[in-house]
Amino acid sequence: MSTTLDHAEQLSTAFADAAQAAGAAVVAIHARRRIPSSGLHWRPGIVVTAHHTIRRDDDIVVTTEGGREIKATLAGRDAATDIAVLKLAAHDGAAVVTRAEAAPRVGQLVLAIGRPGTHITAALGAIAQVGPEWRTWHGGTIDTLLRADVSVQDGFSGGALIDARGRVLGMNTSGLARASAIALPPATIDRVVDQLLTHGHTRRGWLGLGLQPVRLGADLVARESLGRDLGLMVVNIEPQGPAESAGVLLGDIVIQVGGNAVSDPRELLAIVAGAAPGSTLEARVVRAGALQKLSLVVGERPRRS
């Protein structure tokens, strides 16, 4: 019994130490009414947090470990990935997050750390799911699905998901999945931070097309040796958009973009959103029963207000 208790006490102490270590880089962000949200001092002078928790663009104050208050400015935000970036007016001596080198594993014990005020809070749980790249309902690309079985407390979003050594596995958010705790992986955060610091917004590819799946004729599939009998019919074209400029017509059936077969609008969205604005994608379309090739110059998706 004593051995079991000793092991439990060691584990408890390890997580308490991890919470204190990681908590030094978790800040409170005063940018909404009532309870502050949490944020991570991601790079020197740069704080990341959950976009949905930032309710004003000005007069933002960040509270660091020890109660120090620092003014911050909003560098940019991306609703599609629920990431916002703040620049601190001063950051001398403020701790920066330590990232985990190993990928998280299902069943691994973790802590969710937040700072909804002066002091940190913690919730113990486990990694419930680790999955491949996925897209949010706003069209953002998340490099890895990281779902944790932890309780969602006040100030949870924008805080850290950490391992037993206090290393950050991701940033917690409740804004991308209903009644579920999602952590945004460092690769996603870095990519969005770089774009927001450079452009003030994220740049995503766009063609300006409305599409719906349709079934192709059996003779066409056989004649052209197509691997699928489904394509995407063009039902809407944005005026003066990239697709219109490339000569796409209503009723065209898109079967391939960038060398990839497409039969679901989400497949095409993923291809185009990942392409740099200004780059060219070769497309194959069915028009009047015959295959044609088109060169599509990717535009930049209009920003949401």
N, C-alpha and C positions, 0 to 999 in steps of 0.2 A: 504493500500500500504506500509506504513512504517513497519508494522509487517512483511510483506513478505520480504521486503528488509533487515530487521533485521535478519530474519532467514537465508537468503542467505549469509549475511555477517558473521554470526556465523559459517555456514557451510564452507565458504571460509577460515575463520581464522583457523578452526579446521584442515582442510586439509593442510594449510600452516604450521601449527605447527607440524602436523604429518610428513610432508616432511622433516622438519628440524631435527626432532627427529630421524627418520629412516635413514636420510642421513648421520648421524654421523658414521654409521657402513657400509656405502657403499663406496667402494674405487675405484680408477682408477688403471687399470693394464696396464703397458707398456710392451707388449709382441707381438706387431705387428706393422706394419708401419702405419703412419698417426694417426688416432684417437684412443686413448686408449679404451679398453673395461672396463666394470664395474665388480665388484666383491663384495662379502659379507663377512665381518669379522664374520664368522659363529661360531667359538669357539676361545678362546684366542690363538692367534698366528696362526690360521688356516683360510684361505680365500678360498671360493668356487667361481667358475665362470663357464662360458659356455666354454666347451672344444673347440668348433669351433672357438673361438676368440683368442686362444693361438697359435700363429704361430711360436714360438721358445721355446726351452726347457731351455735355459740358459739366463743369463743377464736380468732377469726379475725384474722390479722395481714396487712397489706399492705406490700410493699416497693416503694418508689418509686425513681425515677432517683437514683443516688448512694448507694443502700443504706439510705435512711431507712426505719425500720419504724414503721408507724402502726396502731393498733388500729382494727378495723372491726366494725360490727354488720350483721347481715343484715336488710335492710328488707323483703324479700320475694323470692319466686321463682315462676317460671312454667314448669312442665315442658313445656307445650304448645308454647312457642316457644323453650325452652332458654335462658331469660334469668333471671339472678339479679341483684339490686341490693344493693349494700353502701353504708353510710354511714360515712365516715371520721371518726374522732374529731378529727382536725386535718388541714388541707390548705393552710396558708399557703405560697404560692410553688410549689405543685405544678402542673405543666403540665396543661392540659386539651386534649383532642383538637381538631384542626382538621378540619372535615368538607369533603369535596369538594362543590362546587356542581354540577358537571356529572354526568349519569348515566354509569355505566361502559358501555363498548362491548366487544363480543366481539372478542378479539384484542389488547386493550389490555394492555400489560405492567404487572404489579402485584407488590408484595411482601407476603408474610405476615410479620407481626412478632409475636413472642412474647417473654415474659420468664419463662422457667421457672427463675428464680433471680435472682442479682444483675444479670446482664448480659442484653442483648437477643439474640435470634436472628432470622435472616431467611431466607426462602426465596423465590426468584424464580420467577415463573410468568406466566400470562396468564389473562384472563377467558375462560372456556370457553363460558359460556351466560348469557344475560340473558333472563329470561322474565317472564310476568305473575304476578299474585297467585296463591299456592298455599297449600294446607293441609298441615300436618304430620300424621303418623299419630296424634298425640295430640289433634288438633282445633284446633291453633293456626293463626292466619292470618298468613302472611308476605307483606308487600306486594309484594315483587319476588323472583323466583328469581335468585340471583346465585351461580353456580358458578365456581370458580377451579381452574385446572390447576396446583396447587402441591403440594409434598410435605407430608404431615401429620407434623410433628415433635412431640417431647415438649413439652408446654406450649403447643401450637398453639391449642387452643380457648380462647376468651375474648380472644384477641389481635386485632390490627388487620389488615385488608386495606387497603393504601394504594396511591395512585398515585405517579407519578414525582416529584411535588412534596411528598410526605409527607402528603397529605390523606387522611383516612379514608373509605373506600368502604363499610365495614361491619365487623361483628365476626365473626371466624372461629368455626366450630364443626364438630366431627366427630360431634355427637350427633344430627343430624337426617337424615343420609343415610349409608348404609353405604359405606365405602371411597371417600368423596367429600368434597371440601372445599366447604362451603357458607358464605356470608357473609350475616349478617342485616343488612338495610339500615337506615340511620338512622331512617327513618319507623317501622319496626316497633319498634325499640329505644325511641324516644321514647314511642310509644303505651303500651308495656308498662311503661316506667319510671314514667310518670305514674300509671298505675293502681296499681302496687305501692307507690309513695310515698303515695298517697292512701288506699288500702284495705288494703294489705298483701298483696293477692292480686289476680288479674285477674278481672274480672266478665264472664262470657259468658252469652249467652242460652240458654234451655233450655226444652223443652216436655215432656219425659218421655215420649217415644214410641219404640216399636220398629216399624220399617217394612220392607217388602220390595216391590220392583217387581212390578206385575201389569199384564196387558194388558186394556184396556177393550173392551167390546163395540162392534162396528162400528156398530150402530144408535144407541147412546148418543153416540158420537163424531160421527156425522152429525147427529143431532137437536139436539145442543147446540153444534155447530160448534166442537168442541174441536180445538186445533192439534196435539195429540199423542194417540196411542192407548195411552199408558202412564201409570200413576199409582202411588201408594204406598199399599199396604194396611197398615192399622194391625194389628199382630200382638201388641203389648204396650203397656200403659199403666201408667206409674208411679202407684201409689196416692197420692192427694192432690196429684198434680203438676198443672202448668198445663193440660195437655191434658184430664185428667179433669175439672178444674174448669170447663173450657169446654164440656163435654158431648160430647167425642169418644168414640166407641164402637169396640170391637173389630170389625173387618171394614169400617169406613169406609175409603174410598179417597180419599186426599188428592191433588188434582190441581193446586192452586194455593195459594200462600202469599205474602202481601205483594205480590200483583199479579204474581208470577212463577210460571210453570208449573214443576212438579217431577215428575220421573220417575226420579230417582236419589236415594237417601238422602243422598248427599254434597251435592246441590244444596240440599236442605232444611236440612241442617246448616249450610251456609255462610250461608244467609239468617238463620237463628235465632241462630247464634253472633254475627253482626254486629249484632243488634238489642239495644238497651239493655234490661236487666231492668226490668220495669214498663211497657214499651211494649206496644202492641196491634198484632197482625198479623191481617188479615182472611184467612180461608181458605175455599176452596171444596172440598167433599168430595162424593163419591158415596155415598149411603146408600140401600139397597134400590132401586137403579136410578134414583134421582132426585138432582138436585143440591141441595145445601144450603150455606148460608153460616154460618160460625162466626167469632166474635171470640175470638182467643187472646191472653191476657195473658202475655207472656213472663216466665218465671221466671229465676232465677240458677242456673246449673249448679252442682251440689254439688261442693265441692272435694275433690280427691284427698288422701288422708292422706299 
